[in-house]
Amino acid sequence: MDSTATDAELDTLVQSGEALIAMILQGEPNTFIENHIKMGAPLWYQDELEGISALHAAAYMQNEVLVKYLLAEGAVWNVVDHLNHTAGEIALSFNNEKIYTLIRDHGIRSEMLLGILSSKSRPQSPANSLILNNPDQTAAGSTSTFLKSKLSFVTDDQGQEICVVKAENEEIGVMMGWERGIMEETVRALCEGHPNLAGLRILNIGHGLGIIDSLFQGLSVPPALHYIVEPHPDVLQFMKNRGWYGKAGVKILEGTWQTQMAELIEMGGFDVVYTDTFSEGYRDLRDFFEHLPDLLSGPQSRFGFFNGLGATNILFYDVYTHLSELHLAEVGLDVKWRDVHVNDEGDRGRWGKTRQYFSAPVYRLPVGSMGTFS
C-alpha cells in the first residue's frame, strides 16, 4: 500500500478490499472477481473482523482456479488471520491437498527467490520476507541479545528440566525436557548401524540442557572424539557444574559456531554432525549447511539439525522443511525425513508458563549424508 495515500483513497481501497472478499465468499464467478481486481481491488487487504484476505476466502471456498490466479497476481501466501491461520491451513481443514500444495509450493518458490536476492544484497538490509528476515531484537530472535541474557535452569511443575530466557516480559523455552524423545530418535538415526560406531567423531553445535550430548556419551561405545560448540556463558557454567569439561574425549569450544568454524574445518573428518542453536534464523542455518561438506568425513558420515523453524504454523514448517532439502541439495547433500509424533495427549501441560516454540503434531526429523543411505 502507498504510504502517501490520502484518507479518501485509503477508504476507497478498504471498501474495494471488503467487496473483493465478499464477492469470493458469495461465490461470484471468477471473471467478475478478476475484473474487480483489475480495477484496483487490493489483494493485501485483510478484513477487520477476522483478518482474512482474498486468498483466505478463496481457500475457504475451495476455488482452486481462483487461488492460482490470486497467487499469480501477487497475493501474500504467508499472511495470517486473527487466529494465526494461513490460507494453506484453511485448505488443509477441508482436506484439500491440491490447494494447500499450490500455496506451499508458491511459498517455497518465493522464499528461494528472496533468498537469492537477499544474498546478492548483503550486507545491506535483508529481503522483506517472513521466513528469511528476522526483525526480532529480543533474546528470542537476536543472537547478540540472547548471549547477554540471563538463563534459568529449573525443574517445572511437570517435573521436567527446562532452560528458559526472558524476552521482554515473557519466558521462552531455550530447551525443554519434552524434547528428549526427539533427541533419542535423532541419535538412533545418526548413529545406529554407522560403520564407524566403534570410534565415532561427533560434532554438536549448541549444548542446551545437554540432552543429545548425554545420549551421544551413552552410546554402547562412547565417541572417540566429541566436540561441543557453545557460546552462552550460563550454559558453559552449567556444563562445568555437570562435569562436562572433565569427560574423556570431550572438547568444548567456547563461542558461536561462526567464530569457531576455522578450527572445526581444520579438525574436519566428523562422522556425525548435529546443530541445535537458539535465536538463529533460517539464513544462519543455511550458512551452516554450506560448511557441512568441509566438516563431514565422507560419504558414510551423517548430519542432522533441530528442525524447529516455523513449527508453530503447519504451512511455515512445511515450507522450511522443503527449503532445507533444496538448499542441502545445492551443496551436494542428501537428506531423508523421519516422522516423530510429539503432540500426544499427555504432553499438553509440557509448556507450563513458557511460550510455545513447537506446536506441529509431527516433528520432521532430518537425517542427511554426503551420499545416500536407507
N, C-alpha and C positions, 0 to 999 in steps of 0.2 A: 504494500500500500504506500502511496506517495505521502511523505510526511508533511508536504506543503498543501495538502488538500484542505479546502475550506470546510466549515461545518456543514454547509449545504451540500457540498459534494460528498462528504462523508455520509450524511443522511441518505443520499441517493444510493450510495454503494451498499449501505446496510439494508435498505429496502429491497434492492436488487438481489442481494445475497439471501435474504429471508425468502423472497419469491422463488429463487432457484431451488432452495431446499424443499420448499412446499411443493413445487412442481414435481420434483423427483418422488417425494413421499406419496403424492397423489397419483402417481403412475402415468403422468402425462407422456405422450410419445417422445421418443428420443430426439426427433427432429425439432420439436418445439423447444426442448431443453437446450439443444445445441445452438439454436438461433438466439436464445436468451443469453447464452454465454458469449456468443459472437458480438452481441450488443453491449457487452461490458460487465456482465454479472461476475462478481469476484469469486474465484474458486477457493481463496484463502479464508473466506468468511466462515465463522462458527456462530451458531445461534446462541443467544444469551441464556436461554432456559437450560439446555442440555449440553451445549458446547459441541454439537455435531456440525460437521461440514458437509458439503455436497458429496464428497467421497463416502463419508459415513452413511449418508442417506441412500446412495446407490448400492452400497454393500447390503444395507438393511432390506432393500427391495430386491436383492439378488439379481441385479441388472448387469450382467457380465459385459455386454456391449458398452454400456454407459461407463462402467468402471474403466475399461480400456481407454475410452475417449477422454475421460477426466484426467487420467494419468498422463496421457499424451499431451494434454493441454496445460499441464503444469500443476495439477492438484498435489497437495503435500501428502506424501504417503505415510509419514510418521506422526501426523498431528493426533492428539488425544482429546477425547471429550471430557466432561466434568467427572466421569467415573474412571478416567485414565485408560479408556478403551480406544484402540485404533480401529480403523475401518477393517483391517485384516482380522482382528479379533471378532468383530461383528459377523464377518463372513464365516469364521470358524464356528460361531454359536449356532449357525444354520447348517453346519457340516458341509459348507460349500467350499471344497478344497480348490476348485478352479479359480474362484475369485481371490481366495486367500493367497494362492500361489502367484497370481497376477501381481498383487500388491507387494508380496515378499520379493519377487524377482525384480520388480521395478526398484524397490529399496536397495537391493544388492547392487544393481547397475548404477544407481545414483551415488551410493557410497563409494563404489570403486572409482567412479569418475571424480568425485570430490576429493578422494584420497590422492589421485594423480595430480589434480590441480593444486592442492594444498602443499604437496611435496615439492612442486616446482616453485612455489612462492616462499618457501622457508628462507629466513626466519621471520618473515612477515606474519601478519595475523592469519590464523588458520581459517579454512573454509567454513562457511556458515552451515554446519551440519550437526544434527542432533547427536550422531554417533561419533564422528571423528573430532568434533570440537567439544572441549570440556571447560566451560567457563567457571566452574565451581572453585572458589578460592578458599573454601573451608578445609578442615582436615580430611574430609571425605573425598575431596576432588583435587587437592593440591599436595604434591609430594613434599614441597618445602614447608608448608604449613603443618602437615602431618608429622614430619620429623621433629618439629619444635613443640608438638603437643604431648601432653601427659597421657600415658596409657594406664589403664587399670586392669589388673589380672585378678579376677574374682570367681567365686562359685555362685551361680544364680539360684533363684528359688526352685528351679527344676533339678538342681544338683549337678549341672553341667559346668565345666570350666569355660570361662569366656574371657576374651580380651576386648575391651571397649575403649573408644576415644570420644571425647566431646566435640561435636561440630556445632558451633553456636550454642543453642540451648538443648541440643538433642544428643543422646548417647547412640553411638553407632558401633555395631559389632565389627571389630577388625578380624577376629576369628572366633568361632564358637564350637563348643563340643559336639554339636549335632553333625558337623562336617566329617566326623570320624568314619562313618560308613562310606562316604565318597573317597576319603583318603585310603581306606583299606582296599577298595576296588581299584584305585589308581595304582597302588603298589603291586597288587596282584597282576594288573595288566602290564606294568612296566618291567616286572622282574620275573614272573613265573615263566619257566622254560627258556630263560635267557641263556645263550651259550656261554657267557662269562659269569654265571651266577656264583661260581666259587671264588671270584675275586673282583666284584663289581667296583667300578669307579663312578661315583654318583655325585652330581651337582644339583643342589637345591637352592633356589632363589626365594628368600622370604621364610623365616622360621615360624613366626606367629606363636601359637601355643606349643609348637614342636610336635604336632600330631604325626605328620608324614615323616619327619626326621626320626622320630622314635620307631615308626614302623619299618623304615629302612634299616635301622640298627637292630631291629628284632627279627630280621631275616634269618633263615636257618644257618647261613654263613654270613656274618656281618660284612659290610662293604670293606674292600681293601683300602679304599680312599673315599672320604665323604666330605665334600666341600659344602659349606653353608655360607651364603651371602646374606647379610642382614644389616640394614642401616640404622634402625631406630635404637637410640641409647637405652630406652626402657626394656626393649626386647633383649638387647645384649646383656643387661643386668640380670634379667630373668634367666637367660641361658647360663650365666655364671652361677646363679643360685642353684640351678638344676644340674650343675656339673658337666655341662657340655664342653667346656674348654679343656677338660681333662680326659675326654674319651679318646680311646685309641683309634687312630686313623681319621679322626675328625679335624678338619682345618676350617676355621671361621674367618671369613673376610669381612671386616667391619666397613660398611659403606654400601652405596647403591650398586646395582649390577652395572650401571653405566660407568661408574668410577673404577670398578674392578675388572672390567671386560678385558683389558690388555693382559692382565695376569691370567685370567681364565683361558683366553685364547692361547697364550704361551703354554699353559699347562695342557690344554686340549685333551683329546682322547677319552672323553667321558662315555661310559656305556649307557648311562641313564641321566637325563637332564629334566628337571621339573622346575616350574616357576609359578609362584602364587604371591603376587605383590598386592599392596593396598594403596589406594588413592591414585593409581596409574590408570590411564585410559587406553583405548584400543590402539592409538598411534604408538604408545610405548610398547605394547605387546607386539605390534607388527615390527617395530625396530628390533625387538629381541629375536623374532623369527629370522631376521636377516643374518644374525650371528650364529644361529644354530649349526649350519654346515661346518663352521670352524670349531665348534665345541664338541661335536659328536665324533666318536672313534671310527665309525664306518657304517656299512650297510646293516650290521647287526645291532647297532645302538638304537635306543628308543628315547622318546621325549614325550612330555605331557605338560599341561598347564591347567590352572584352575579356570574352567570355562564358566565364568560367572558374570561377564559383562552383559548388561541389558536384561538380566534374569528376573526383573520384576515385571516384565512385559513379554508375553509369548512371542509376539511378532519381532520385537527388537532382539530377543535372544536367538531366534531363528536366523535373523539376518547376520548377527555377529558370528554365529557358528559357520554359516556358509562363507562369510568373508574370510574367516580364519583359514578355512580349507583352500580357498582360492589363493590367498597370499602365501600360504605354505607351499602350494604347488609352484608358485612363481620362483621360489628359491630351491626347487627340486626336492621337496619333502612330501612324503605321503602321510595322510592321517586317516585313521578309522575311528568310528564313534561307537561307544557302548552306552546304552541307556541305563541309568540308575534312578529308580523311583525314590524320591526324597520327601514328598508331601504326604506322608501317611497320617492317619487319624491321630495316632499317638504323639505326633510331632507338633500339634497345634500350639502348645504352650512354649515352644522352644525359644521364641524370641524375647520373652519377658518384656522389659521396658525399652528394648533397643529397636532401632529402625531395621526393618527387613531389607536384606540385600539379595535374597534369593526366594522367589515365590513361584517359580515354574514347577509344575508337578514332576517333571523328569529332568535330571541332570544329564547333559550330553558329555560323556567322558571321552576326551581325546587321547588317542594313543598313536604316536607318529614314529616314523623311521626314515632313514635315507633311502631305503629300498622298500619292498613290500613284504608283509608277513601276514599270516592268517590269525 
